[in-house]
Amino acid sequence: MALSKRELFQKRRMRVRNKLRSVNTGKPRLSVHRSSKNISVQLIDDLEGKTLASASTLEKDLGVVGRNNVEAATKVGQAIAERAKKAGID
């Protein structure tokens, strides 16, 4: 039987996490999840296992009209860049 979208996502997630355990540069990684309706981005510190900053098209303060297009992705990118600077990440 074929795997569902959720099962494929979990499989990719574990593959990425296992690779990150073996190769750790000490820099936070940018995780992007794009669904058919929304885009979400996180800056993750793998040493501590914590999310340092995040942004999503679901946030009201971004003022995104179309949630999964180039304009929305640009606004989410600008928001995560601002939040990363506030958190002291270059």
PyMOL Python script that loads the backbone (N, CA, C, O; Angstrom):
from pymol import cmd

cmd.read_pdbstr("""\
ATOM      1  N   MET A   1       0.834  -1.171   0.000  1.00  0.00           N
ATOM      2  CA  MET A   1       0.000   0.000   0.000  1.00  0.00           C
ATOM      3  C   MET A   1       0.888   1.247   0.000  1.00  0.00           C
ATOM      4  O   MET A   1       1.923   1.274   0.667  1.00  0.00           O
ATOM      5  N   ALA A   2       0.494   2.252  -0.728  1.00  0.00           N
ATOM      6  CA  ALA A   2       1.256   3.492  -0.829  1.00  0.00           C
ATOM      7  C   ALA A   2       1.190   4.268   0.480  1.00  0.00           C
ATOM      8  O   ALA A   2       0.211   4.198   1.222  1.00  0.00           O
ATOM      9  N   LEU A   3       2.263   5.010   0.738  1.00  0.00           N
ATOM     10  CA  LEU A   3       2.318   5.824   1.949  1.00  0.00           C
ATOM     11  C   LEU A   3       1.514   7.105   1.756  1.00  0.00           C
ATOM     12  O   LEU A   3       1.457   7.652   0.655  1.00  0.00           O
ATOM     13  N   SER A   4       0.900   7.573   2.824  1.00  0.00           N
ATOM     14  CA  SER A   4       0.133   8.812   2.758  1.00  0.00           C
ATOM     15  C   SER A   4       1.096  10.005   2.774  1.00  0.00           C
ATOM     16  O   SER A   4       2.293   9.840   3.011  1.00  0.00           O
ATOM     17  N   LYS A   5       0.568  11.195   2.520  1.00  0.00           N
ATOM     18  CA  LYS A   5       1.392  12.402   2.535  1.00  0.00           C
ATOM     19  C   LYS A   5       2.031  12.605   3.900  1.00  0.00           C
ATOM     20  O   LYS A   5       3.200  12.977   3.998  1.00  0.00           O
ATOM     21  N   ARG A   6       1.263  12.359   4.942  1.00  0.00           N
ATOM     22  CA  ARG A   6       1.768  12.544   6.304  1.00  0.00           C
ATOM     23  C   ARG A   6       2.907  11.557   6.601  1.00  0.00           C
ATOM     24  O   ARG A   6       3.913  11.929   7.204  1.00  0.00           O
ATOM     25  N   GLU A   7       2.743  10.321   6.181  1.00  0.00           N
ATOM     26  CA  GLU A   7       3.791   9.310   6.400  1.00  0.00           C
ATOM     27  C   GLU A   7       5.060   9.647   5.618  1.00  0.00           C
ATOM     28  O   GLU A   7       6.170   9.458   6.116  1.00  0.00           O
ATOM     29  N   LEU A   8       4.895  10.144   4.401  1.00  0.00           N
ATOM     30  CA  LEU A   8       6.062  10.554   3.613  1.00  0.00           C
ATOM     31  C   LEU A   8       6.763  11.745   4.261  1.00  0.00           C
ATOM     32  O   LEU A   8       7.992  11.809   4.275  1.00  0.00           O
ATOM     33  N   PHE A   9       5.985  12.689   4.798  1.00  0.00           N
ATOM     34  CA  PHE A   9       6.551  13.840   5.489  1.00  0.00           C
ATOM     35  C   PHE A   9       7.350  13.385   6.714  1.00  0.00           C
ATOM     36  O   PHE A   9       8.465  13.858   6.936  1.00  0.00           O
ATOM     37  N   GLN A  10       6.793  12.481   7.499  1.00  0.00           N
ATOM     38  CA  GLN A  10       7.480  11.982   8.691  1.00  0.00           C
ATOM     39  C   GLN A  10       8.761  11.244   8.318  1.00  0.00           C
ATOM     40  O   GLN A  10       9.767  11.352   9.019  1.00  0.00           O
ATOM     41  N   LYS A  11       8.730  10.505   7.228  1.00  0.00           N
ATOM     42  CA  LYS A  11       9.907   9.772   6.766  1.00  0.00           C
ATOM     43  C   LYS A  11      11.023  10.742   6.354  1.00  0.00           C
ATOM     44  O   LYS A  11      12.186  10.536   6.699  1.00  0.00           O
ATOM     45  N   ARG A  12      10.662  11.803   5.614  1.00  0.00           N
ATOM     46  CA  ARG A  12      11.641  12.831   5.234  1.00  0.00           C
ATOM     47  C   ARG A  12      12.195  13.532   6.465  1.00  0.00           C
ATOM     48  O   ARG A  12      13.393  13.803   6.553  1.00  0.00           O
ATOM     49  N   ARG A  13      11.317  13.820   7.406  1.00  0.00           N
ATOM     50  CA  ARG A  13      11.707  14.517   8.629  1.00  0.00           C
ATOM     51  C   ARG A  13      12.749  13.713   9.410  1.00  0.00           C
ATOM     52  O   ARG A  13      13.747  14.269   9.867  1.00  0.00           O
ATOM     53  N   MET A  14      12.522  12.435   9.558  1.00  0.00           N
ATOM     54  CA  MET A  14      13.473  11.596  10.297  1.00  0.00           C
ATOM     55  C   MET A  14      14.794  11.456   9.533  1.00  0.00           C
ATOM     56  O   MET A  14      15.862  11.405  10.143  1.00  0.00           O
ATOM     57  N   ARG A  15      14.722  11.395   8.217  1.00  0.00           N
ATOM     58  CA  ARG A  15      15.944  11.306   7.413  1.00  0.00           C
ATOM     59  C   ARG A  15      16.792  12.561   7.593  1.00  0.00           C
ATOM     60  O   ARG A  15      18.011  12.474   7.737  1.00  0.00           O
ATOM     61  N   VAL A  16      16.159  13.712   7.585  1.00  0.00           N
ATOM     62  CA  VAL A  16      16.881  14.978   7.769  1.00  0.00           C
ATOM     63  C   VAL A  16      17.464  15.054   9.175  1.00  0.00           C
ATOM     64  O   VAL A  16      18.620  15.443   9.343  1.00  0.00           O
ATOM     65  N   ARG A  17      16.686  14.691  10.178  1.00  0.00           N
ATOM     66  CA  ARG A  17      17.178  14.750  11.558  1.00  0.00           C
ATOM     67  C   ARG A  17      18.373  13.828  11.772  1.00  0.00           C
ATOM     68  O   ARG A  17      19.326  14.193  12.460  1.00  0.00           O
ATOM     69  N   ASN A  18      18.325  12.648  11.192  1.00  0.00           N
ATOM     70  CA  ASN A  18      19.447  11.724  11.345  1.00  0.00           C
ATOM     71  C   ASN A  18      20.708  12.258  10.673  1.00  0.00           C
ATOM     72  O   ASN A  18      21.807  12.087  11.200  1.00  0.00           O
ATOM     73  N   LYS A  19      20.566  12.894   9.533  1.00  0.00           N
ATOM     74  CA  LYS A  19      21.722  13.491   8.860  1.00  0.00           C
ATOM     75  C   LYS A  19      22.287  14.641   9.685  1.00  0.00           C
ATOM     76  O   LYS A  19      23.504  14.807   9.773  1.00  0.00           O
ATOM     77  N   LEU A  20      21.404  15.436  10.288  1.00  0.00           N
ATOM     78  CA  LEU A  20      21.850  16.579  11.074  1.00  0.00           C
ATOM     79  C   LEU A  20      22.587  16.153  12.334  1.00  0.00           C
ATOM     80  O   LEU A  20      23.474  16.868  12.801  1.00  0.00           O
ATOM     81  N   ARG A  21      22.241  15.019  12.883  1.00  0.00           N
ATOM     82  CA  ARG A  21      22.955  14.529  14.064  1.00  0.00           C
ATOM     83  C   ARG A  21      24.400  14.200  13.725  1.00  0.00           C
ATOM     84  O   ARG A  21      25.297  14.414  14.541  1.00  0.00           O
ATOM     85  N   SER A  22      24.629  13.681  12.526  1.00  0.00           N
ATOM     86  CA  SER A  22      25.986  13.289  12.144  1.00  0.00           C
ATOM     87  C   SER A  22      26.814  14.489  11.674  1.00  0.00           C
ATOM     88  O   SER A  22      28.030  14.507  11.868  1.00  0.00           O
ATOM     89  N   VAL A  23      26.181  15.483  11.064  1.00  0.00           N
ATOM     90  CA  VAL A  23      26.888  16.661  10.569  1.00  0.00           C
ATOM     91  C   VAL A  23      26.292  17.888  11.244  1.00  0.00           C
ATOM     92  O   VAL A  23      25.192  18.317  10.893  1.00  0.00           O
ATOM     93  N   ASN A  24      27.002  18.451  12.202  1.00  0.00           N
ATOM     94  CA  ASN A  24      26.483  19.606  12.915  1.00  0.00           C
ATOM     95  C   ASN A  24      27.505  20.731  12.841  1.00  0.00           C
ATOM     96  O   ASN A  24      28.616  20.598  13.353  1.00  0.00           O
ATOM     97  N   THR A  25      27.131  21.839  12.203  1.00  0.00           N
ATOM     98  CA  THR A  25      28.048  22.958  12.010  1.00  0.00           C
ATOM     99  C   THR A  25      27.952  23.991  13.126  1.00  0.00           C
ATOM    100  O   THR A  25      28.796  24.882  13.215  1.00  0.00           O
ATOM    101  N   GLY A  26      26.951  23.884  13.965  1.00  0.00           N
ATOM    102  CA  GLY A  26      26.765  24.870  15.022  1.00  0.00           C
ATOM    103  C   GLY A  26      25.936  26.062  14.587  1.00  0.00           C
ATOM    104  O   GLY A  26      25.635  26.932  15.405  1.00  0.00           O
ATOM    105  N   LYS A  27      25.562  26.122  13.322  1.00  0.00           N
ATOM    106  CA  LYS A  27      24.724  27.206  12.825  1.00  0.00           C
ATOM    107  C   LYS A  27      23.265  26.764  12.846  1.00  0.00           C
ATOM    108  O   LYS A  27      22.980  25.581  12.656  1.00  0.00           O
ATOM    109  N   PRO A  28      22.341  27.686  13.072  1.00  0.00           N
ATOM    110  CA  PRO A  28      20.923  27.302  13.015  1.00  0.00           C
ATOM    111  C   PRO A  28      20.524  26.970  11.580  1.00  0.00           C
ATOM    112  O   PRO A  28      21.054  27.539  10.625  1.00  0.00           O
ATOM    113  N   ARG A  29      19.588  26.047  11.450  1.00  0.00           N
ATOM    114  CA  ARG A  29      19.129  25.669  10.113  1.00  0.00           C
ATOM    115  C   ARG A  29      17.762  26.275   9.852  1.00  0.00           C
ATOM    116  O   ARG A  29      16.983  26.533  10.770  1.00  0.00           O
ATOM    117  N   LEU A  30      17.499  26.491   8.585  1.00  0.00           N
ATOM    118  CA  LEU A  30      16.224  27.055   8.153  1.00  0.00           C
ATOM    119  C   LEU A  30      15.356  25.920   7.641  1.00  0.00           C
ATOM    120  O   LEU A  30      15.712  25.242   6.677  1.00  0.00           O
ATOM    121  N   SER A  31      14.232  25.719   8.278  1.00  0.00           N
ATOM    122  CA  SER A  31      13.299  24.677   7.884  1.00  0.00           C
ATOM    123  C   SER A  31      12.091  25.340   7.229  1.00  0.00           C
ATOM    124  O   SER A  31      11.440  26.193   7.831  1.00  0.00           O
ATOM    125  N   VAL A  32      11.799  24.944   5.997  1.00  0.00           N
ATOM    126  CA  VAL A  32      10.671  25.509   5.249  1.00  0.00           C
ATOM    127  C   VAL A  32       9.657  24.412   4.992  1.00  0.00           C
ATOM    128  O   VAL A  32      10.002  23.352   4.469  1.00  0.00           O
ATOM    129  N   HIS A  33       8.419  24.658   5.354  1.00  0.00           N
ATOM    130  CA  HIS A  33       7.340  23.715   5.061  1.00  0.00           C
ATOM    131  C   HIS A  33       6.304  24.434   4.213  1.00  0.00           C
ATOM    132  O   HIS A  33       5.717  25.431   4.634  1.00  0.00           O
ATOM    133  N   ARG A  34       6.092  23.915   3.020  1.00  0.00           N
ATOM    134  CA  ARG A  34       5.129  24.509   2.099  1.00  0.00           C
ATOM    135  C   ARG A  34       4.024  23.500   1.844  1.00  0.00           C
ATOM    136  O   ARG A  34       4.270  22.427   1.293  1.00  0.00           O
ATOM    137  N   SER A  35       2.830  23.836   2.239  1.00  0.00           N
ATOM    138  CA  SER A  35       1.683  22.994   1.953  1.00  0.00           C
ATOM    139  C   SER A  35       0.942  23.595   0.764  1.00  0.00           C
ATOM    140  O   SER A  35       1.399  24.573   0.173  1.00  0.00           O
ATOM    141  N   SER A  36      -0.182  23.020   0.421  1.00  0.00           N
ATOM    142  CA  SER A  36      -0.943  23.545  -0.714  1.00  0.00           C
ATOM    143  C   SER A  36      -1.610  24.877  -0.386  1.00  0.00           C
ATOM    144  O   SER A  36      -2.025  25.598  -1.294  1.00  0.00           O
ATOM    145  N   LYS A  37      -1.720  25.217   0.905  1.00  0.00           N
ATOM    146  CA  LYS A  37      -2.398  26.446   1.294  1.00  0.00           C
ATOM    147  C   LYS A  37      -1.529  27.440   2.049  1.00  0.00           C
ATOM    148  O   LYS A  37      -1.822  28.635   2.029  1.00  0.00           O
ATOM    149  N   ASN A  38      -0.468  26.988   2.715  1.00  0.00           N
ATOM    150  CA  ASN A  38       0.315  27.866   3.578  1.00  0.00           C
ATOM    151  C   ASN A  38       1.812  27.611   3.442  1.00  0.00           C
ATOM    152  O   ASN A  38       2.241  26.585   2.915  1.00  0.00           O
ATOM    153  N   ILE A  39       2.586  28.561   3.927  1.00  0.00           N
ATOM    154  CA  ILE A  39       4.035  28.454   3.974  1.00  0.00           C
ATOM    155  C   ILE A  39       4.461  28.780   5.404  1.00  0.00           C
ATOM    156  O   ILE A  39       4.021  29.776   5.977  1.00  0.00           O
ATOM    157  N   SER A  40       5.318  27.936   5.976  1.00  0.00           N
ATOM    158  CA  SER A  40       5.843  28.236   7.308  1.00  0.00           C
ATOM    159  C   SER A  40       7.351  28.005   7.311  1.00  0.00           C
ATOM    160  O   SER A  40       7.860  27.113   6.633  1.00  0.00           O
ATOM    161  N   VAL A  41       8.056  28.832   8.090  1.00  0.00           N
ATOM    162  CA  VAL A  41       9.515  28.814   8.129  1.00  0.00           C
ATOM    163  C   VAL A  41       9.953  28.861   9.590  1.00  0.00           C
ATOM    164  O   VAL A  41       9.359  29.567  10.405  1.00  0.00           O
ATOM    165  N   GLN A  42      11.011  28.091   9.914  1.00  0.00           N
ATOM    166  CA  GLN A  42      11.555  28.096  11.271  1.00  0.00           C
ATOM    167  C   GLN A  42      13.070  28.132  11.216  1.00  0.00           C
ATOM    168  O   GLN A  42      13.680  27.517  10.342  1.00  0.00           O
ATOM    169  N   LEU A  43      13.676  28.851  12.146  1.00  0.00           N
ATOM    170  CA  LEU A  43      15.117  28.774  12.378  1.00  0.00           C
ATOM    171  C   LEU A  43      15.306  27.881  13.599  1.00  0.00           C
ATOM    172  O   LEU A  43      14.794  28.185  14.677  1.00  0.00           O
ATOM    173  N   ILE A  44      16.036  26.785  13.435  1.00  0.00           N
ATOM    174  CA  ILE A  44      16.147  25.778  14.480  1.00  0.00           C
ATOM    175  C   ILE A  44      17.603  25.619  14.898  1.00  0.00           C
ATOM    176  O   ILE A  44      18.492  25.498  14.055  1.00  0.00           O
ATOM    177  N   ASP A  45      17.837  25.620  16.206  1.00  0.00           N
ATOM    178  CA  ASP A  45      19.154  25.332  16.768  1.00  0.00           C
ATOM    179  C   ASP A  45      19.167  23.849  17.121  1.00  0.00           C
ATOM    180  O   ASP A  45      18.490  23.425  18.057  1.00  0.00           O
ATOM    181  N   ASP A  46      19.935  23.064  16.376  1.00  0.00           N
ATOM    182  CA  ASP A  46      19.944  21.623  16.580  1.00  0.00           C
ATOM    183  C   ASP A  46      20.726  21.200  17.816  1.00  0.00           C
ATOM    184  O   ASP A  46      20.496  20.111  18.343  1.00  0.00           O
ATOM    185  N   LEU A  47      21.638  22.031  18.285  1.00  0.00           N
ATOM    186  CA  LEU A  47      22.393  21.681  19.490  1.00  0.00           C
ATOM    187  C   LEU A  47      21.480  21.648  20.714  1.00  0.00           C
ATOM    188  O   LEU A  47      21.592  20.759  21.558  1.00  0.00           O
ATOM    189  N   GLU A  48      20.575  22.627  20.801  1.00  0.00           N
ATOM    190  CA  GLU A  48      19.658  22.696  21.932  1.00  0.00           C
ATOM    191  C   GLU A  48      18.285  22.117  21.611  1.00  0.00           C
ATOM    192  O   GLU A  48      17.490  21.856  22.514  1.00  0.00           O
ATOM    193  N   GLY A  49      18.009  21.916  20.323  1.00  0.00           N
ATOM    194  CA  GLY A  49      16.710  21.400  19.932  1.00  0.00           C
ATOM    195  C   GLY A  49      15.590  22.405  20.105  1.00  0.00           C
ATOM    196  O   GLY A  49      14.458  22.031  20.413  1.00  0.00           O
ATOM    197  N   LYS A  50      15.899  23.693  19.908  1.00  0.00           N
ATOM    198  CA  LYS A  50      14.907  24.747  20.101  1.00  0.00           C
ATOM    199  C   LYS A  50      14.700  25.545  18.821  1.00  0.00           C
ATOM    200  O   LYS A  50      15.608  25.689  18.002  1.00  0.00           O
ATOM    201  N   THR A  51      13.486  26.060  18.671  1.00  0.00           N
ATOM    202  CA  THR A  51      13.174  26.960  17.568  1.00  0.00           C
ATOM    203  C   THR A  51      13.532  28.379  17.998  1.00  0.00           C
ATOM    204  O   THR A  51      13.043  28.870  19.016  1.00  0.00           O
ATOM    205  N   LEU A  52      14.390  29.035  17.213  1.00  0.00           N
ATOM    206  CA  LEU A  52      14.847  30.381  17.548  1.00  0.00           C
ATOM    207  C   LEU A  52      13.910  31.455  17.021  1.00  0.00           C
ATOM    208  O   LEU A  52      13.691  32.468  17.685  1.00  0.00           O
ATOM    209  N   ALA A  53      13.358  31.243  15.837  1.00  0.00           N
ATOM    210  CA  ALA A  53      12.432  32.206  15.237  1.00  0.00           C
ATOM    211  C   ALA A  53      11.553  31.465  14.241  1.00  0.00           C
ATOM    212  O   ALA A  53      11.957  30.446  13.681  1.00  0.00           O
ATOM    213  N   SER A  54      10.351  31.981  14.025  1.00  0.00           N
ATOM    214  CA  SER A  54       9.454  31.354  13.061  1.00  0.00           C
ATOM    215  C   SER A  54       8.562  32.402  12.417  1.00  0.00           C
ATOM    216  O   SER A  54       8.356  33.488  12.958  1.00  0.00           O
ATOM    217  N   ALA A  55       8.038  32.050  11.247  1.00  0.00           N
ATOM    218  CA  ALA A  55       7.097  32.909  10.529  1.00  0.00           C
ATOM    219  C   ALA A  55       6.202  32.022   9.672  1.00  0.00           C
ATOM    220  O   ALA A  55       6.613  30.946   9.236  1.00  0.00           O
ATOM    221  N   SER A  56       4.982  32.480   9.436  1.00  0.00           N
ATOM    222  CA  SER A  56       4.030  31.696   8.663  1.00  0.00           C
ATOM    223  C   SER A  56       3.016  32.614   7.989  1.00  0.00           C
ATOM    224  O   SER A  56       2.788  33.740   8.431  1.00  0.00           O
ATOM    225  N   THR A  57       2.420  32.121   6.925  1.00  0.00           N
ATOM    226  CA  THR A  57       1.375  32.894   6.246  1.00  0.00           C
ATOM    227  C   THR A  57       0.088  32.920   7.060  1.00  0.00           C
ATOM    228  O   THR A  57      -0.824  33.680   6.735  1.00  0.00           O
ATOM    229  N   LEU A  58      -0.007  32.113   8.100  1.00  0.00           N
ATOM    230  CA  LEU A  58      -1.192  32.100   8.957  1.00  0.00           C
ATOM    231  C   LEU A  58      -1.221  33.278   9.927  1.00  0.00           C
ATOM    232  O   LEU A  58      -2.257  33.551  10.533  1.00  0.00           O
ATOM    233  N   GLU A  59      -0.103  33.974  10.080  1.00  0.00           N
ATOM    234  CA  GLU A  59      -0.028  35.102  11.000  1.00  0.00           C
ATOM    235  C   GLU A  59      -0.759  36.314  10.415  1.00  0.00           C
ATOM    236  O   GLU A  59      -0.569  36.672   9.252  1.00  0.00           O
ATOM    237  N   LYS A  60      -1.576  36.920  11.227  1.00  0.00           N
ATOM    238  CA  LYS A  60      -2.390  38.052  10.776  1.00  0.00           C
ATOM    239  C   LYS A  60      -1.548  39.301  10.516  1.00  0.00           C
ATOM    240  O   LYS A  60      -1.867  40.082   9.620  1.00  0.00           O
ATOM    241  N   ASP A  61      -0.474  39.499  11.290  1.00  0.00           N
ATOM    242  CA  ASP A  61       0.302  40.734  11.168  1.00  0.00           C
ATOM    243  C   ASP A  61       1.112  40.826   9.874  1.00  0.00           C
ATOM    244  O   ASP A  61       1.596  41.908   9.539  1.00  0.00           O
ATOM    245  N   LEU A  62       1.271  39.732   9.142  1.00  0.00           N
ATOM    246  CA  LEU A  62       1.984  39.793   7.864  1.00  0.00           C
ATOM    247  C   LEU A  62       1.127  40.396   6.764  1.00  0.00           C
ATOM    248  O   LEU A  62       1.657  40.948   5.800  1.00  0.00           O
ATOM    249  N   GLY A  63      -0.169  40.300   6.891  1.00  0.00           N
ATOM    250  CA  GLY A  63      -1.077  40.889   5.915  1.00  0.00           C
ATOM    251  C   GLY A  63      -1.020  40.218   4.561  1.00  0.00           C
ATOM    252  O   GLY A  63      -1.084  40.886   3.529  1.00  0.00           O
ATOM    253  N   VAL A  64      -0.900  38.907   4.557  1.00  0.00           N
ATOM    254  CA  VAL A  64      -0.815  38.155   3.310  1.00  0.00           C
ATOM    255  C   VAL A  64      -2.223  37.862   2.801  1.00  0.00           C
ATOM    256  O   VAL A  64      -3.060  37.328   3.529  1.00  0.00           O
ATOM    257  N   VAL A  65      -2.474  38.220   1.533  1.00  0.00           N
ATOM    258  CA  VAL A  65      -3.788  37.969   0.938  1.00  0.00           C
ATOM    259  C   VAL A  65      -3.823  36.570   0.347  1.00  0.00           C
ATOM    260  O   VAL A  65      -4.643  35.745   0.749  1.00  0.00           O
ATOM    261  N   GLY A  66      -2.936  36.297  -0.609  1.00  0.00           N
ATOM    262  CA  GLY A  66      -2.806  34.954  -1.152  1.00  0.00           C
ATOM    263  C   GLY A  66      -1.808  34.209  -0.296  1.00  0.00           C
ATOM    264  O   GLY A  66      -0.704  34.707  -0.076  1.00  0.00           O
ATOM    265  N   ARG A  67      -2.148  33.063   0.182  1.00  0.00           N
ATOM    266  CA  ARG A  67      -1.302  32.408   1.176  1.00  0.00           C
ATOM    267  C   ARG A  67      -0.209  31.537   0.580  1.00  0.00           C
ATOM    268  O   ARG A  67       0.757  31.230   1.278  1.00  0.00           O
ATOM    269  N   ASN A  68      -0.314  31.131  -0.654  1.00  0.00           N
ATOM    270  CA  ASN A  68       0.709  30.257  -1.215  1.00  0.00           C
ATOM    271  C   ASN A  68       1.116  30.762  -2.590  1.00  0.00           C
ATOM    272  O   ASN A  68       0.844  30.121  -3.605  1.00  0.00           O
ATOM    273  N   ASN A  69       1.770  31.913  -2.612  1.00  0.00           N
ATOM    274  CA  ASN A  69       2.257  32.466  -3.858  1.00  0.00           C
ATOM    275  C   ASN A  69       3.589  33.162  -3.615  1.00  0.00           C
ATOM    276  O   ASN A  69       4.111  33.131  -2.500  1.00  0.00           O
ATOM    277  N   VAL A  70       4.130  33.775  -4.626  1.00  0.00           N
ATOM    278  CA  VAL A  70       5.439  34.415  -4.525  1.00  0.00           C
ATOM    279  C   VAL A  70       5.399  35.591  -3.553  1.00  0.00           C
ATOM    280  O   VAL A  70       6.331  35.786  -2.774  1.00  0.00           O
ATOM    281  N   GLU A  71       4.335  36.367  -3.598  1.00  0.00           N
ATOM    282  CA  GLU A  71       4.206  37.513  -2.689  1.00  0.00           C
ATOM    283  C   GLU A  71       4.195  37.048  -1.230  1.00  0.00           C
ATOM    284  O   GLU A  71       4.851  37.642  -0.374  1.00  0.00           O
ATOM    285  N   ALA A  72       3.449  35.989  -0.963  1.00  0.00           N
ATOM    286  CA  ALA A  72       3.373  35.460   0.401  1.00  0.00           C
ATOM    287  C   ALA A  72       4.732  34.937   0.848  1.00  0.00           C
ATOM    288  O   ALA A  72       5.138  35.174   1.985  1.00  0.00           O
ATOM    289  N   ALA A  73       5.431  34.240  -0.018  1.00  0.00           N
ATOM    290  CA  ALA A  73       6.749  33.707   0.323  1.00  0.00           C
ATOM    291  C   ALA A  73       7.741  34.830   0.594  1.00  0.00           C
ATOM    292  O   ALA A  73       8.584  34.713   1.483  1.00  0.00           O
ATOM    293  N   THR A  74       7.644  35.906  -0.161  1.00  0.00           N
ATOM    294  CA  THR A  74       8.519  37.056   0.044  1.00  0.00           C
ATOM    295  C   THR A  74       8.269  37.692   1.410  1.00  0.00           C
ATOM    296  O   THR A  74       9.213  38.018   2.131  1.00  0.00           O
ATOM    297  N   LYS A  75       7.010  37.865   1.758  1.00  0.00           N
ATOM    298  CA  LYS A  75       6.681  38.473   3.057  1.00  0.00           C
ATOM    299  C   LYS A  75       7.118  37.581   4.218  1.00  0.00           C
ATOM    300  O   LYS A  75       7.607  38.077   5.233  1.00  0.00           O
ATOM    301  N   VAL A  76       6.942  36.275   4.070  1.00  0.00           N
ATOM    302  CA  VAL A  76       7.385  35.347   5.116  1.00  0.00           C
ATOM    303  C   VAL A  76       8.909  35.396   5.235  1.00  0.00           C
ATOM    304  O   VAL A  76       9.444  35.356   6.343  1.00  0.00           O
ATOM    305  N   GLY A  77       9.603  35.482   4.112  1.00  0.00           N
ATOM    306  CA  GLY A  77      11.067  35.585   4.126  1.00  0.00           C
ATOM    307  C   GLY A  77      11.548  36.856   4.808  1.00  0.00           C
ATOM    308  O   GLY A  77      12.510  36.825   5.575  1.00  0.00           O
ATOM    309  N   GLN A  78      10.889  37.968   4.534  1.00  0.00           N
ATOM    310  CA  GLN A  78      11.247  39.235   5.183  1.00  0.00           C
ATOM    311  C   GLN A  78      10.986  39.165   6.690  1.00  0.00           C
ATOM    312  O   GLN A  78      11.771  39.679   7.487  1.00  0.00           O
ATOM    313  N   ALA A  79       9.883  38.527   7.071  1.00  0.00           N
ATOM    314  CA  ALA A  79       9.539  38.429   8.491  1.00  0.00           C
ATOM    315  C   ALA A  79      10.551  37.567   9.239  1.00  0.00           C
ATOM    316  O   ALA A  79      10.951  37.918  10.349  1.00  0.00           O
ATOM    317  N   ILE A  80      10.971  36.446   8.652  1.00  0.00           N
ATOM    318  CA  ILE A  80      11.931  35.574   9.337  1.00  0.00           C
ATOM    319  C   ILE A  80      13.299  36.245   9.414  1.00  0.00           C
ATOM    320  O   ILE A  80      14.038  36.031  10.374  1.00  0.00           O
ATOM    321  N   ALA A  81      13.642  37.055   8.411  1.00  0.00           N
ATOM    322  CA  ALA A  81      14.924  37.773   8.439  1.00  0.00           C
ATOM    323  C   ALA A  81      14.930  38.804   9.562  1.00  0.00           C
ATOM    324  O   ALA A  81      15.921  38.928  10.282  1.00  0.00           O
ATOM    325  N   GLU A  82      13.836  39.541   9.718  1.00  0.00           N
ATOM    326  CA  GLU A  82      13.738  40.528  10.802  1.00  0.00           C
ATOM    327  C   GLU A  82      13.808  39.857  12.168  1.00  0.00           C
ATOM    328  O   GLU A  82      14.498  40.338  13.067  1.00  0.00           O
ATOM    329  N   ARG A  83      13.101  38.759  12.320  1.00  0.00           N
ATOM    330  CA  ARG A  83      13.077  38.054  13.607  1.00  0.00           C
ATOM    331  C   ARG A  83      14.433  37.420  13.922  1.00  0.00           C
ATOM    332  O   ARG A  83      14.828  37.333  15.084  1.00  0.00           O
ATOM    333  N   ALA A  84      15.137  36.980  12.884  1.00  0.00           N
ATOM    334  CA  ALA A  84      16.477  36.416  13.098  1.00  0.00           C
ATOM    335  C   ALA A  84      17.437  37.501  13.571  1.00  0.00           C
ATOM    336  O   ALA A  84      18.265  37.258  14.448  1.00  0.00           O
ATOM    337  N   LYS A  85      17.331  38.694  12.996  1.00  0.00           N
ATOM    338  CA  LYS A  85      18.180  39.803  13.434  1.00  0.00           C
ATOM    339  C   LYS A  85      17.883  40.182  14.882  1.00  0.00           C
ATOM    340  O   LYS A  85      18.802  40.467  15.650  1.00  0.00           O
ATOM    341  N   LYS A  86      16.600  40.185  15.260  1.00  0.00           N
ATOM    342  CA  LYS A  86      16.228  40.497  16.632  1.00  0.00           C
ATOM    343  C   LYS A  86      16.774  39.455  17.608  1.00  0.00           C
ATOM    344  O   LYS A  86      17.125  39.776  18.743  1.00  0.00           O
ATOM    345  N   ALA A  87      16.839  38.203  17.149  1.00  0.00           N
ATOM    346  CA  ALA A  87      17.340  37.124  18.005  1.00  0.00           C
ATOM    347  C   ALA A  87      18.863  37.076  18.023  1.00  0.00           C
ATOM    348  O   ALA A  87      19.448  36.275  18.753  1.00  0.00           O
ATOM    349  N   GLY A  88      19.515  37.931  17.221  1.00  0.00           N
ATOM    350  CA  GLY A  88      20.971  37.979  17.205  1.00  0.00           C
ATOM    351  C   GLY A  88      21.611  36.947  16.298  1.00  0.00           C
ATOM    352  O   GLY A  88      22.760  36.559  16.510  1.00  0.00           O
ATOM    353  N   ILE A  89      20.886  36.503  15.301  1.00  0.00           N
ATOM    354  CA  ILE A  89      21.393  35.519  14.350  1.00  0.00           C
ATOM    355  C   ILE A  89      21.748  36.230  13.056  1.00  0.00           C
ATOM    356  O   ILE A  89      20.950  37.008  12.532  1.00  0.00           O
ATOM    357  N   ASP A  90      22.946  35.965  12.535  1.00  0.00           N
ATOM    358  CA  ASP A  90      23.362  36.587  11.272  1.00  0.00           C
ATOM    359  C   ASP A  90      23.075  35.707  10.092  1.00  0.00           C
ATOM    360  O   ASP A  90      23.365  36.083   8.956  1.00  0.00           O
TER     361      ASP A  90
END
""", "prot")
cmd.dss("prot")
cmd.show_as("cartoon", "prot")
cmd.util.cbc("prot")
cmd.orient("prot")
